[in-house]
Amino acid sequence: MQPETIVIHVKAAVGGFAEDKDEAKKIRTETILPSLRDNSEVVLDFSEVKYSTQSFVHALIGEVLKRRGEPVLDHLEFRSCSPQVKSLVQLVVDYSLGGFSTESPKLIEVGQRAAPVKKKKITSRKRK
């Protein structure tokens, strides 16, 4: 049986800016961590977010990475990341894993489909 996939649409404020650390913590504690405990795959869809603060991304995934370690990257996907968000996700992953990550997070570009094999990647938006 395939694990369930939970898609979380990350919301942004005016101008596509995500900075509400309390909202990020709420998403982490109420959705991300319980979904991972249930062995679900978690997709964080950043299609509405153009820019973010590092503290928002850290509040969203930092504790998840510290608690669960590098193997959790097999169950997380970061979809439709702008170049700025992609950079922040990579920075927070490296920082949270102590700078020793051998795996890259799944980052998928806008317009690309996720690979059927479990390949870790972060996706970016295509420039218009």
N, C-alpha and C positions, 0 to 999 in steps of 0.2 A: 504494500500500500504506500502510495506517494505521500510525503508529508504535506500538510496544508500550507499554502502560501498566503501570508498576510501582507497586504499592500497598505502602506501608510503614506498618505499624501501630505507632505510637509507643507504647512501654510506659511505664507509670508505676509508682512505688513505692506503698507503703501510702498510702491516702487520695487516690489519683489525682494524686500530686505527681511531676513529672518534673524531676530536678535533676542526674542523673549526666552530667556533661560528657564523661567518657571514653566513655560509651555513645553520646552524641550524635555525637562525633567519629568513632566506629567506623561508625555508620550513614552519616555523610557520606562517609567515605573508601571504605567497602566497598560501598555501595549507591547513594547519590545521585549522586556524581560519575561512577562508571562507567556508570550508566544514562543520564545526560545525554550522556556521550561517545558512547554507542550510539544517540543520538537518540531515546531513549524519553521518554515523558511520566512524570513522577514525582508520585504522590499521597502526601502525608503525612497519614495518618489519625490524628487526635488523639482519637478517641472514648473512649479509656481515660484521658485526661489531663484533670483538672479545673484543675490549677494547674501552673505551671512557673516556673523561674527564668529571668531574661533570659539568663544565661550559658549555660543549656542550649539555648535557641533559637538563640543566637548561634553556639554550637559546631556546631549542626545545619546552619544555612544561611548564616551570615555569610561564610565563605570561598567558598561556591558563588556568592554574589552578587558578591563582590569579583572573583573570577576571571572569571566569565562575563558580568557586567554585567546591566543591566536586561532585555535580551532573554531571559534565562533564565526570567523570570517567565511567559513564554508556555508553558513546559514544566513548571512547578511548580504544584501545587494543594495547598491546606491545607484538609483536610476535617474536619468535626465539631469545630470549635474552640469551647471555652468562651469566654465574653466576655474572661476574663483572658488566655487563650492568644492569642486574636485580637488583643488589644491589643499583646502582646509581639511577635507576628509582624510586625505593622505597624511597630512601633518598630524592630525589627532590620532590616527591609527598608529603611526610611528611613535608618537609621544606616549600614548597609553600602553603600548606594548614594550616600552623601555628602549625603543630605538633598535630592537633586535628582530623585527618582523622579517621573516623570509617570504611571507605571502603578501600579495597585494590585495586590497579589498576589491570586491566586484564593483566596478564603476562602468556603467553602460551609457554610451552616447545616445543622444536623442536621435531617433530614426533607425537605430540599430536594434535588433532583437537579441535577447539574451541567448547565449550559446546553450545548446541542449546539454553539454557536459558541464560539470561543475568547474568553471574557470573563474577565478577571482578577478574582478575588474570593476572599475568605476566608469560610468558613462558620462559623456559630456554632451552639451548641446552643440548642434551645428551652427556656425555663424550664418547670419542672414545677410 
